[in-house]
Amino acid sequence: MLKFDTSRKRLFGFLFLGWILLILSDRIGELRQYQGAFVAMYALAIASIILLTGYSGQLSLGHSALMAVGAYAGALSINNLKLHPAIALVIAALIAGLFGLLLGYAAARLSGPYLAGTTLALAVSLPTIANQFPILGGEQGLIFDIGVPPARLGEDFSLYQWFFWISSLTALIMIWLLVNLISTRYGREFRALRDNPIAAQLSGINIGRKKAVAFSLSAGIAGLAGGLLVMLISGVSPSAFPLSLSFLLLAGAVVTGVYSLKGVILGALVLVAIPEIAESVVSRIGGSEGFVTSLPGFMVSALLILTVLFAPSGPGHLLHHKKHLKH
Amino acid sequence: MIRNTRMKRLSIASVAVTVGALVFSSLPAQAADPGVTSREIKLGYSGPLTGSAGLVYGKLPGAMKAYFDHINAKGGVNGRKIKLVSRDDKYLPTLAATQTTNLVLNDKVFALVGALGTATHSKAYVAASLAKKNVPDLFVNTGFSGFANKGKYPTTFTILPSYAMEAKIMAKFIKDTPTLAPQASFLIAQDDEFGVDGVNGFKLAGHKFAAAPTLYPQGGLSAALAEGALTKLSAVPGKPVLVLFGTTDTTATILKAAEKLSLVSKFTWIAGSVGGDANTLLALGVKPATINGALAASFFPDAKDATDPYVKAFMKINTKYNKGVTFDNVVLQGMNSAMLTVQALRAAGKNLTRAGLIKAIETKGANFASAGLVPLNYSATSRVGYNGYWFGQLNEKGELKPFGGKLSVYTTDSSSNTAPTASSYERKPVPKNGVPRNS
């Protein structure tokens, strides 16, 4: 009988998921492909928040700004350096990671509300910063064009399917790497940092450095998600990264369960599906324009309250817990 | 034997199926474009319905729908009723991209109409693959001259004159007006393609501002920043000319800052067509005395002028089909775009296709009846609608009266340094009962 260790099981799990997504991409329409690409992008962005908040205990209220850093780096790589879009996405992650490392070192002395305030200030000041440098294209921003899908994929292969493939593959690889990382010494150190910084320091963990590393990794992943986001909307501009995006991602992380990556797709799915569910509800029962526009916000709020009440560690954790109770 | 007969039958059936398939495959494709049936034409709108931009422009789809309801009540277009699906993009590029994609893929609209915003729509156009799917993108509410690039936006027709045209005509107006020409002039503009297009227009006209333009991000001019900018400019001697090239909410922020600092009478205010809607300014809390005497450019009749035949006809439709909504420039704009859409659909004929609709505007669009006091400029090579402006002065009631008591229309282009020329254009009479009968 074959025996697999956890990391192999995990690898096969991700490969199986990738295979399912590949088959699925041929069987769903263009709209679902486009929405699926958004789900993958949000899953990656939420994963970056879970790594930062859930695993290393740091709170960021301005993750949209870190996504923007990656997005601008990617756009400049394509437009000015004429690099391949795949390389541009790697650069998006690297530059955002480097930015996160600098910010992380600066913020290593801060914790709790002070760190949250610093990141919040960054997100608020982003439009002004972007407008200071003409190379960033001002309010209108820059084009982020990955071109048409390769001809060998066939004439029927749509741009949306191409988006779906790129987003899903990127998210799968990054989340697989992340899951592996948090089961190593780094993950344990991050958790020690979160649970009891003084005890962690007494155990020989360099708190400042580890905080900066966690911030940098999280920023890198957020930057990559930012690159994917602007790929999906074909351009990057300050208004593509409003403060509300940071809060939306935090809401997605809470729904997922901030201490676990298990339900990350669920959190992302909620963000994409809620407006559609709201629309469907409105079309069935009718309602005023005010009702239509406020329903998605109301549904997210209700979901957050329900999550906090019934599954404070996230639905993924809840399922895990039930499975253990059965044994 | 039986086996042979079976084989024979099978062979005959195979040949019949093959020949049938060949005949059918050689017939021209009859697949209709999405969003059009024998009884309905589905159109889509994506723009701000909520948020600060929604406060000003949120009336646009309602006005278009009211006009379409009016047309539907009169039998529709070639027997088809028009249905308008509106989606809120909150003036955010990400939402504009997803909502426009939703309109095309989920709602399966035949064409888009009246999309609003430069930064939003330029991204939505690419994300929703409008060019590849050949989705007509009608009467886009932006004056960004880039949308006139047929190579990049092959299905787009803009309606507003370009911001560069507006800036050129403004420059000429300042130069030709004896009370304004000797004064120092300054520009406060939105830092996107909207404002930058304007800055380029002033450059083309050879207009020299007394200082570099003050640029601010869209939605990013706070009251404090406006007060700072005005305080700085108040030191300039004389009565400086202050050109405001931004959206109406920003014009309101600047004018309210001037009220607070008691600097209203220090400047001569010139508001662009986008930011000079008096009704909206008053609704946003600007005092009637502040707008009294302000100069504004327009290509439409004044929305308060009930003697204008188009305004009168649209007001009547607004009262009946858009209950409780005040008639203003935005409503006028929406109804006018809807009337142009109806004429385009009629001109495309009974066998309605997306390609046919685009062709119809290219060939017949310049002759459509429209409320505008300046000519429409559509042709096989031009995708820009109106190409001129007239200048007026606002009074306390918010009415825009022709400057100097006489309507002077100027037309120009977006890219040359040729001076604007006076136009003698006379628009077509308003269609009877507000229902176009063109073909």
HADDOCK unambig.tbl for C-alpha pairs under 7 A between the chains (distance, minus, plus):
assign (segid A and resid 31 and name CA) (segid B and resid 105 and name CA) 5.74 0.50 0.50
assign (segid A and resid 31 and name CA) (segid B and resid 106 and name CA) 6.67 0.50 0.50
assign (segid A and resid 127 and name CA) (segid B and resid 217 and name CA) 6.98 0.50 0.50
assign (segid A and resid 131 and name CA) (segid B and resid 217 and name CA) 6.93 0.50 0.50
assign (segid A and resid 138 and name CA) (segid B and resid 191 and name CA) 6.35 0.50 0.50
assign (segid A and resid 138 and name CA) (segid B and resid 192 and name CA) 6.15 0.50 0.50
assign (segid A and resid 139 and name CA) (segid B and resid 191 and name CA) 5.87 0.50 0.50
assign (segid A and resid 139 and name CA) (segid B and resid 192 and name CA) 4.82 0.50 0.50
assign (segid A and resid 139 and name CA) (segid B and resid 217 and name CA) 5.67 0.50 0.50
assign (segid A and resid 139 and name CA) (segid B and resid 218 and name CA) 6.64 0.50 0.50
assign (segid A and resid 140 and name CA) (segid B and resid 119 and name CA) 5.15 0.50 0.50
assign (segid A and resid 140 and name CA) (segid B and resid 192 and name CA) 5.03 0.50 0.50
assign (segid A and resid 140 and name CA) (segid B and resid 193 and name CA) 6.28 0.50 0.50
assign (segid A and resid 232 and name CA) (segid B and resid 127 and name CA) 6.71 0.50 0.50
assign (segid A and resid 233 and name CA) (segid B and resid 94 and name CA) 6.06 0.50 0.50
assign (segid A and resid 233 and name CA) (segid B and resid 97 and name CA) 5.67 0.50 0.50
assign (segid A and resid 233 and name CA) (segid B and resid 123 and name CA) 5.94 0.50 0.50
assign (segid A and resid 233 and name CA) (segid B and resid 124 and name CA) 6.94 0.50 0.50
assign (segid A and resid 233 and name CA) (segid B and resid 127 and name CA) 5.31 0.50 0.50
assign (segid A and resid 234 and name CA) (segid B and resid 123 and name CA) 5.80 0.50 0.50
assign (segid A and resid 234 and name CA) (segid B and resid 126 and name CA) 6.41 0.50 0.50
assign (segid A and resid 234 and name CA) (segid B and resid 127 and name CA) 5.95 0.50 0.50
assign (segid A and resid 235 and name CA) (segid B and resid 123 and name CA) 6.11 0.50 0.50
assign (segid A and resid 239 and name CA) (segid B and resid 92 and name CA) 5.98 0.50 0.50
assign (segid A and resid 239 and name CA) (segid B and resid 93 and name CA) 6.68 0.50 0.50
assign (segid A and resid 240 and name CA) (segid B and resid 92 and name CA) 6.28 0.50 0.50
assign (segid A and resid 240 and name CA) (segid B and resid 93 and name CA) 5.54 0.50 0.50
assign (segid A and resid 240 and name CA) (segid B and resid 94 and name CA) 5.62 0.50 0.50
